[in-house]
C-alpha cells in the first residue's frame, strides 16, 4: 500500500474516509444550492437589492447565534 504523508495518515482509516468524503459531498451540495438560489433570485427579479436582501436574510441566524455559541463558562 502507498504510504501517505503524515498529515494524511488518518485517511487510511475507513471510517475517517467515509466521514471526510460524506462531508465533502454535503458541502458541495450546500454550495450548489446557495449558488442556484442566488442565481434564481437575480434571474426572476433582476434586482441587486433583492438579491442582497435574500443573502442577508440567509446569514441573519449566524449573526445572532454565533455570539451565543461562542460563549464559554
Order of alpha helices (4+ residues) and beta strands (2+ residues): alpha-alpha
